Amino acid sequence: MQDDICTAARFYAGRAGENTARLLRHRLHAFWPHTGNDRILGLGYTLPFLQLWTRPDGAPCISARMDTPVTRDAPPFTPEGMRDCLVAEDRLPFPDLSFDRVLLVHALEITQRPDALVRSVWKVMKDHGRLLLVVPNRAGWWAHSDGTPFGQGEPFSARQIARRLSQAFLRAERHDGALFMPPPGAGHRRPGALAETAGHMLLPQLGGVFVIEAVKDVYSGVPALSAPALIRAPRRIYEPG
């Protein structure tokens, strides 16, 4: 039922979601401290995180919320310098080679067509573009908490993520863990930043989520398409000005 699903918009509108976003932003910023005027696409539900790189005088960040029960809800407002739209998960309405960087949060674990999603991302990334992927850790607490959007869909192991990226011609270069404190509703006090620091130093493999940075591998060629995928319906193109 729709009412049983913890949507991303509802979660991040609350205090627990604000704290979660703050901790995860800290980890994402460590991967991409400087992006210059790079064009950035956030896919899934990335509005709480794109603000790290949004500048009114810079290239626009595009928030593309996927049309799924978890991610389709619109935020109450969109920050200046950011654009927001709703997209189909397997047919992104952007020209090929449009973006220098792509951020995926609340995306891969909830899509019904993960291979098509990653293939679409590969197409809109520029040559040698960079992907920053956040997915629930199958061995972590957060993947089993229905009270957060990270508890929706299918979590992953580190090996599964590495294999899927490799099959999509994306070369993983760095990985890390984040969200080491128990999720909301777990019955524990959450020391927040202290738990993040300790977990990151002592048990990085047990974070609630994996954070992986990958680079588009242009030397591997265009990803092979299955026969049904070769028959492509027309798509509307959105030009990120």
C-alpha positions as CSV (number, residue, x, y, z in Angstrom):
1,M,0.0,0.0,0.0
2,Q,1.2,3.5,-0.8
3,D,0.5,4.7,2.8
4,D,2.9,2.0,4.1
5,I,5.8,3.3,2.1
6,C,8.2,5.7,3.7
7,T,8.7,8.2,0.9
8,A,11.9,10.1,0.7
9,A,10.2,13.5,0.7
10,R,8.3,12.7,3.9
11,F,11.4,11.3,5.6
12,Y,13.7,14.2,4.8
13,A,11.0,16.7,5.9
14,G,11.3,15.4,9.5
15,R,14.0,15.9,12.1
16,A,15.4,12.4,11.7
17,G,15.7,12.9,7.9
18,E,17.4,16.3,8.4
19,N,20.0,14.6,10.7
20,T,20.5,11.8,8.3
21,A,21.0,14.1,5.3
22,R,23.5,16.2,7.3
23,L,25.6,13.2,8.1
24,L,25.5,11.8,4.6
25,R,26.3,15.2,3.0
26,H,29.5,15.2,5.0
27,R,30.6,11.9,3.5
28,L,29.5,13.0,0.0
29,H,31.4,16.2,0.2
30,A,34.6,14.3,1.0
31,F,34.3,12.6,-2.4
32,W,33.5,15.8,-4.3
33,P,34.8,18.8,-2.4
34,H,35.1,20.9,-5.6
35,T,33.0,20.6,-8.7
36,G,33.6,23.9,-10.4
37,N,31.1,24.6,-13.1
38,D,30.5,20.9,-13.8
39,R,27.0,19.9,-14.8
40,I,25.5,17.6,-12.2
41,L,22.5,15.3,-12.4
42,G,21.0,13.9,-9.2
43,L,18.8,10.9,-9.9
44,G,16.5,9.1,-7.6
45,Y,15.8,11.5,-4.7
46,T,18.8,13.8,-4.3
47,L,17.4,17.2,-3.3
48,P,18.8,17.0,0.3
49,F,22.3,16.5,-1.2
50,L,22.6,18.5,-4.4
51,Q,22.7,21.7,-2.3
52,L,26.4,20.8,-1.6
53,W,27.2,21.8,-5.2
54,T,24.5,24.3,-6.1
55,R,25.6,27.8,-6.8
56,P,23.3,30.5,-8.3
57,D,26.1,31.7,-10.5
58,G,27.2,28.3,-11.6
59,A,26.0,25.5,-13.9
60,P,22.6,24.3,-12.8
61,C,22.2,21.1,-10.8
62,I,19.3,19.0,-12.1
63,S,17.3,17.0,-9.7
64,A,15.5,14.1,-11.5
65,R,13.1,12.4,-9.2
66,M,12.3,8.9,-10.4
67,D,8.7,8.0,-10.9
68,T,8.4,5.4,-8.1
69,P,6.3,5.4,-4.9
70,V,9.4,6.2,-2.8
71,T,10.8,9.1,-4.8
72,R,8.1,10.8,-6.9
73,D,6.8,13.2,-4.2
74,A,7.9,16.8,-4.8
75,P,9.7,18.8,-2.2
76,P,8.1,21.9,-0.6
77,F,10.5,24.1,-2.5
78,T,13.5,23.9,-4.8
79,P,16.7,25.8,-3.8
80,E,17.9,28.6,-6.1
81,G,20.3,27.3,-8.8
82,M,18.6,23.8,-8.8
83,R,16.1,22.4,-11.3
84,D,13.7,19.6,-10.4
85,C,11.8,17.2,-12.7
86,L,10.1,13.8,-12.6
87,V,11.6,11.1,-15.0
88,A,11.1,7.5,-16.0
89,E,13.8,5.4,-14.5
90,D,14.8,3.7,-17.8
91,R,14.5,6.6,-20.3
92,L,16.1,9.8,-19.1
93,P,14.9,12.9,-20.9
94,F,18.4,14.4,-21.5
95,P,20.8,14.4,-24.5
96,D,23.6,11.9,-24.4
97,L,26.9,13.1,-22.9
98,S,25.1,15.9,-21.0
99,F,26.6,15.7,-17.5
100,D,30.0,15.8,-16.0
101,R,28.8,14.1,-12.8
102,V,25.8,12.0,-11.7
103,L,24.7,11.4,-8.2
104,L,22.4,8.4,-7.5
105,V,20.6,8.2,-4.1
106,H,17.4,6.2,-3.5
107,A,17.6,4.9,-7.1
108,L,19.3,1.6,-7.8
109,E,17.7,-0.3,-4.9
110,I,14.1,0.6,-5.7
111,T,14.1,0.4,-9.5
112,Q,12.5,-2.5,-11.2
113,R,15.0,-2.3,-14.1
114,P,18.4,-1.7,-12.5
115,D,20.4,-2.6,-15.7
116,A,18.3,-0.2,-17.8
117,L,18.7,2.5,-15.2
118,V,22.5,2.2,-15.1
119,R,22.7,2.0,-18.9
120,S,20.7,5.3,-19.1
121,V,23.0,6.9,-16.6
122,W,26.0,5.8,-18.7
123,K,24.6,7.4,-21.8
124,V,24.0,10.8,-20.3
125,M,27.4,11.0,-18.7
126,K,30.2,12.7,-20.5
127,D,33.3,10.8,-21.5
128,H,35.3,10.2,-18.3
129,G,32.3,11.5,-16.3
130,R,32.0,10.6,-12.6
131,L,29.2,8.7,-10.8
132,L,28.6,8.9,-7.1
133,L,26.4,6.1,-5.9
134,V,24.7,5.6,-2.5
135,V,23.0,2.3,-1.9
136,P,21.9,0.4,1.3
137,N,24.3,-2.1,2.7
138,R,22.8,-5.5,2.9
139,A,24.7,-6.2,6.1
140,G,23.7,-2.9,7.7
141,W,20.9,-1.8,10.0
142,W,19.4,0.7,7.6
143,A,18.5,-1.8,4.9
144,H,16.1,-3.5,7.4
145,S,14.4,-0.3,8.7
146,D,11.0,0.3,7.0
147,G,10.9,3.7,8.6
148,T,13.4,5.2,6.2
149,P,13.7,5.2,2.4
150,F,16.9,3.2,2.7
151,G,14.7,0.3,4.0
152,Q,12.7,0.2,0.7
153,G,13.7,-2.0,-2.2
154,E,16.6,-4.4,-2.5
155,P,19.9,-3.7,-0.6
156,F,23.3,-4.7,-2.0
157,S,26.6,-6.3,-0.9
158,A,29.8,-4.6,-2.0
159,R,30.5,-7.4,-4.4
160,Q,27.1,-7.0,-6.1
161,I,27.7,-3.3,-6.6
162,A,31.1,-3.8,-8.0
163,R,29.9,-6.4,-10.5
164,R,26.9,-4.3,-11.6
165,L,29.1,-1.3,-12.2
166,S,31.7,-3.3,-14.2
167,Q,29.0,-4.8,-16.4
168,A,27.7,-1.3,-17.1
169,F,31.3,-0.1,-18.1
170,L,31.7,2.0,-15.0
171,R,35.0,1.6,-13.2
172,A,34.8,1.9,-9.4
173,E,37.6,3.9,-8.1
174,R,36.7,4.7,-4.4
175,H,34.3,3.4,-1.9
176,D,33.3,4.2,1.7
177,G,30.6,3.5,4.3
178,A,28.3,6.0,5.9
179,L,25.3,6.1,8.4
180,F,26.9,4.0,11.2
181,M,24.4,5.1,13.8
182,P,21.1,3.0,14.2
183,P,18.3,4.2,12.0
184,P,15.3,6.1,13.5
185,G,13.0,3.9,15.5
186,A,15.7,1.4,16.4
187,G,15.3,2.3,20.1
188,H,18.8,3.8,20.6
189,R,20.1,7.2,21.2
190,R,22.0,8.3,18.1
191,P,25.3,10.2,18.9
192,G,25.4,11.3,15.2
193,A,28.7,12.7,14.2
194,L,30.5,10.7,17.0
195,A,29.1,7.4,15.7
196,E,30.0,8.3,12.2
197,T,33.6,9.0,13.0
198,A,34.0,5.9,15.1
199,G,32.3,3.6,12.6
200,H,34.2,5.1,9.7
201,M,37.5,4.4,11.5
202,L,36.8,1.0,13.0
203,L,34.1,-0.8,10.9
204,P,33.8,0.9,7.5
205,Q,32.2,-2.2,6.0
206,L,29.3,-2.1,8.4
207,G,27.9,1.3,7.5
208,G,24.2,1.6,6.8
209,V,25.0,2.6,3.2
210,F,27.8,2.2,0.7
211,V,29.2,5.3,-1.1
212,I,31.0,4.4,-4.3
213,E,32.6,6.7,-6.9
214,A,33.0,5.3,-10.4
215,V,34.3,6.7,-13.7
216,K,32.8,6.1,-17.1
217,D,35.0,3.7,-18.9
218,V,34.9,4.9,-22.5
219,Y,37.5,2.3,-23.7
220,S,35.1,-0.5,-23.0
221,G,32.7,0.5,-25.8
222,V,29.0,1.2,-25.7
223,P,27.1,-1.1,-23.3
224,A,25.5,-4.0,-25.2
225,L,21.7,-3.7,-25.5
226,S,19.3,-6.6,-25.3
227,A,17.1,-7.2,-28.3
228,P,14.0,-5.5,-26.8
229,A,16.1,-2.5,-25.8
230,L,17.2,-1.9,-29.4
231,I,13.6,-0.9,-30.2
232,R,13.6,2.6,-28.7
233,A,10.5,4.7,-28.3
234,P,10.9,8.4,-29.0
235,R,11.9,10.4,-25.9
236,R,11.3,14.0,-25.0
237,I,14.6,15.8,-24.6
238,Y,15.2,18.3,-21.8
239,E,18.1,20.7,-22.4
240,P,19.8,21.6,-19.1
241,G,20.6,25.2,-19.9
